[in-house]
Amino acid sequence: MDDISLTGLESGKTTVSAETVEALRAQLRGSLLVEKDASYDEARTIWNAMIDRKPGLIVRCAGASDVISAVRFARDNRLLVAVRGGGHNIAGSAVCDGGMMIDLSPMKSVRVDAAAKRAWVEPGATLADVDKETQAFGLVVPTGINSTTGIAGLTLGGGFGWTTRKFGLTIDNLVSADVVTADGELVRASLTENPDLFWALRGGGGNFGVVTAFEFQLHDLGPQVLSGLVVHPFTDAEAVLKGYREALETAPDELTCWAVMRQAPALPFLPVEWHGKEVLVLAMCYCGDIQEGEKATARLRGIGNPIADVVGPNPFAGWQQAFDPLLTPGARNYWKSHDLTKLSDATVEILLKAVRELPGPECEIFLGHVGGAAGRIGVEATAFPQRSSHFVMNVHARWREPEMDQSCIGWARNLFEAIKPHAAGTAYINFMPEDEVDRIEAAYGSNYQRLVATKQRYDPLNLFRMNQNVNPGVKRRAA
């Protein structure tokens, strides 16, 4: 192997000798890839097809010792570093150009202690991996809604989904984490061990180290839940959204209902004449007794004259995968997101106009219903500050052809700007694309200054910068 030129932590390239690279390879239980290796392209490919970056080195980690070796190598050689878990992040932060990718995807172990209601999860596990293990015992970790999402990125950014209103965010159920810090040391973070780091990990993203294991609190749920879709014609969308808004005012914590607006996919339960036409979908899940769920969902299911109602008992693990066919890898994706404390008439009007202007058949807008237990946690209890939001709006532009980039991205940005006067001002960092670096401070609000201080302590060189970055050299502006 020849000496290799790699992207440095500062601008420019740095040359690392072949002997140094081979010494790293010898330390690993996993593998070390360079561009000429057969599995290199597979390892660097992630969910969002807009991201086409080529790391100089990829360390495919088999365990914590590999992560330690990789971090120390990157630190000693001052290399640009990206960390890959599930590779699902919209901004593509899992991959860097020319630097080192620390690939955690081989680390997929999930261990459940049913008696203690605890799960220990490695960072390469997906939500499907977690659900398969926990549901074997009728238990859940509150996570997201797409089973191919990686547990690591989801957790570090906050994590919300069908069970959030009942059991809190994913971070609200994090008990501890094993973390390799920027100095290459493995530490444990919890309420009693390195509590400042533990606080920052819960919503602060990948800024503070590489998590090699998560310990979660588990909750009783499943294996069956009441869940499913109610599909409405888009011509009724205004009335349905207003009825939806009213019904959620008295919804119990067990009930979560998301609204999705898009062109109807070819779902088997929809009449063929509706395929490809604009629809409004109410997607709901009740985290409790099935019969109680029938009562709790009755008001939502009684709105309007739906095309189809397929709400019923379903395996929870299956419901977690219900949206996977619409979120497969290989498409080009661009997201814009706002937190909303309410769904005002003005917001509804703007949303409906945008759906009438959808630039492609896979583009959609969804309103994630949150609050409940997650909203009763203090703003300063974790790094995640968006505790007063009732909805998370995500504008999901999705398409296949590069020539559609301008129209799809432009549509998402225009809708984002139109909603801005009606939004809370905070943002969910896992939904932020790579061009929103100027929004990070606002996303964290009053917690930003504490994040900067924690970053200065654990990563003063900003080794972990391929993320929604908290720069250790930037302090929060005075109000």
Secondary structure as the mmCIF struct_conf table of DSSP 4:
data_model
#
loop_
_struct_conf.conf_type_id
_struct_conf.id
_struct_conf.beg_label_comp_id
_struct_conf.beg_label_asym_id
_struct_conf.beg_label_seq_id
_struct_conf.end_label_comp_id
_struct_conf.end_label_asym_id
_struct_conf.end_label_seq_id
STRN STRN1 ILE A 4 THR A 7
STRN STRN2 GLY A 8 GLY A 8
BEND BEND1 LEU A 9 GLY A 12
STRN STRN3 LYS A 13 VAL A 16
HELX_RH_AL_P HELX_RH_AL_P1 ALA A 18 GLN A 27
BEND BEND2 ARG A 29 GLY A 30
STRN STRN4 SER A 31 LEU A 33
TURN_TY1_P TURN_TY1_P1 GLU A 35 LYS A 36
BEND BEND3 ASP A 37 ASP A 37
TURN_TY1_P TURN_TY1_P2 ALA A 38 SER A 39
HELX_RH_AL_P HELX_RH_AL_P2 TYR A 40 ARG A 44
BEND BEND4 TRP A 47 TRP A 47
TURN_TY1_P TURN_TY1_P3 ALA A 49 MET A 50
BEND BEND5 GLY A 56 GLY A 56
STRN STRN5 LEU A 57 ARG A 60
BEND BEND6 ALA A 62 GLY A 63
HELX_RH_AL_P HELX_RH_AL_P3 ALA A 64 ASP A 76
TURN_TY1_P TURN_TY1_P4 ASN A 77 ARG A 78
STRN STRN6 LEU A 79 LEU A 79
STRN STRN7 VAL A 81 ARG A 84
BEND BEND7 GLY A 85 GLY A 87
TURN_TY1_P TURN_TY1_P5 ILE A 90 ALA A 91
TURN_TY1_P TURN_TY1_P6 SER A 93 ALA A 94
BEND BEND8 ASP A 97 GLY A 99
STRN STRN8 MET A 100 ASP A 103
TURN_TY1_P TURN_TY1_P7 SER A 105 PRO A 106
STRN STRN9 VAL A 110 ASP A 113
TURN_TY1_P TURN_TY1_P8 ALA A 114 LYS A 117
STRN STRN10 ARG A 118 VAL A 121
TURN_TY1_P TURN_TY1_P9 PRO A 123 GLY A 124
STRN STRN11 THR A 126 THR A 126
HELX_RH_AL_P HELX_RH_AL_P4 LEU A 127 THR A 134
HELX_RH_3T_P HELX_RH_3T_P1 GLN A 135 PHE A 137
TURN_TY1_P TURN_TY1_P10 GLY A 138 GLY A 138
STRN STRN12 LEU A 139 VAL A 140
BEND BEND9 ILE A 145 ILE A 145
TURN_TY1_P TURN_TY1_P11 SER A 147 THR A 148
BEND BEND10 THR A 149 THR A 149
STRN STRN13 GLY A 150 GLY A 150
HELX_RH_AL_P HELX_RH_AL_P5 ILE A 151 GLY A 157
BEND BEND11 GLY A 161 GLY A 161
TURN_TY1_P TURN_TY1_P12 TRP A 162 THR A 163
HELX_RH_AL_P HELX_RH_AL_P6 THR A 164 PHE A 167
BEND BEND12 THR A 170 THR A 170
HELX_RH_3T_P HELX_RH_3T_P2 ILE A 171 ASN A 173
STRN STRN14 LEU A 174 VAL A 180
TURN_TY1_P TURN_TY1_P13 ALA A 182 ASP A 183
BEND BEND13 GLY A 184 GLY A 184
STRN STRN15 LEU A 186 SER A 190
BEND BEND14 LEU A 191 ASN A 194
HELX_RH_AL_P HELX_RH_AL_P7 PRO A 195 LEU A 201
TURN_TY1_P TURN_TY1_P14 ARG A 202 GLY A 203
BEND BEND15 GLY A 204 GLY A 204
HELX_RH_3T_P HELX_RH_3T_P3 GLY A 205 ASN A 207
BEND BEND16 PHE A 208 PHE A 208
STRN STRN16 VAL A 210 GLN A 217
STRN STRN17 HIS A 219 ASP A 220
BEND BEND17 PRO A 223 PRO A 223
STRN STRN18 GLN A 224 PRO A 233
HELX_RH_3T_P HELX_RH_3T_P4 PHE A 234 ASP A 236
HELX_RH_AL_P HELX_RH_AL_P8 ALA A 237 LEU A 248
TURN_TY1_P TURN_TY1_P15 GLU A 249 THR A 250
TURN_TY1_P TURN_TY1_P16 ASP A 253 GLU A 254
STRN STRN19 LEU A 255 GLN A 263
HELX_LH_PP_P HELX_LH_PP_P1 ALA A 264 PRO A 265
TURN_TY1_P TURN_TY1_P17 PRO A 268 PHE A 269
BEND BEND18 LEU A 270 LEU A 270
HELX_RH_3T_P HELX_RH_3T_P5 VAL A 272 TRP A 274
TURN_TY1_P TURN_TY1_P18 HIS A 275 GLY A 276
BEND BEND19 LYS A 277 LYS A 277
STRN STRN20 GLU A 278 TYR A 286
BEND BEND20 GLY A 288 GLY A 288
HELX_RH_AL_P HELX_RH_AL_P9 ILE A 290 ARG A 301
TURN_TY1_P TURN_TY1_P19 GLY A 302 GLY A 302
BEND BEND21 ILE A 303 GLY A 304
BEND BEND22 ILE A 307 ILE A 307
STRN STRN21 ALA A 308 ASP A 309
STRN STRN22 GLY A 312 PRO A 315
HELX_RH_AL_P HELX_RH_AL_P10 PHE A 316 TRP A 319
TURN_TY1_P TURN_TY1_P20 GLN A 320 PHE A 323
HELX_RH_3T_P HELX_RH_3T_P6 ASP A 324 LEU A 326
BEND BEND23 LEU A 327 LEU A 327
TURN_TY1_P TURN_TY1_P21 PRO A 329 GLY A 330
BEND BEND24 ALA A 331 ALA A 331
STRN STRN23 ARG A 332 LEU A 340
BEND BEND25 THR A 341 THR A 341
HELX_RH_AL_P HELX_RH_AL_P11 ASP A 345 VAL A 355
TURN_TY1_P TURN_TY1_P22 ARG A 356 GLU A 357
BEND BEND26 PRO A 359 GLY A 360
TURN_TY1_P TURN_TY1_P23 PRO A 361 GLU A 362
STRN STRN24 GLU A 364 HIS A 369
HELX_RH_3T_P HELX_RH_3T_P7 GLY A 372 ARG A 376
BEND BEND27 ILE A 377 ILE A 377
TURN_TY1_P TURN_TY1_P24 VAL A 379 ALA A 381
BEND BEND28 THR A 382 ALA A 383
BEND BEND29 SER A 388 SER A 388
BEND BEND30 HIS A 390 HIS A 390
STRN STRN25 PHE A 391 TRP A 399
BEND BEND31 ARG A 400 ARG A 400
HELX_RH_3T_P HELX_RH_3T_P8 PRO A 402 MET A 404
HELX_RH_AL_P HELX_RH_AL_P12 ASP A 405 ILE A 419
HELX_RH_3T_P HELX_RH_3T_P9 LYS A 420 HIS A 422
BEND BEND32 ALA A 423 ALA A 423
BEND BEND33 GLY A 425 GLY A 425
HELX_RH_3T_P HELX_RH_3T_P10 ILE A 429 PHE A 431
TURN_TY1_P TURN_TY1_P25 GLU A 434 ASP A 435
HELX_RH_3T_P HELX_RH_3T_P11 VAL A 437 ARG A 439
HELX_RH_AL_P HELX_RH_AL_P13 ILE A 440 TYR A 444
HELX_RH_3T_P HELX_RH_3T_P12 GLY A 445 ASN A 447
HELX_RH_AL_P HELX_RH_AL_P14 TYR A 448 TYR A 458
TURN_TY1_P TURN_TY1_P26 PRO A 460 LEU A 461
BEND BEND34 MET A 466 GLN A 468
TURN_TY1_P TURN_TY1_P27 PRO A 472 GLY A 473
HELX_LH_PP_P HELX_LH_PP_P2 LYS A 475 ALA A 478
#
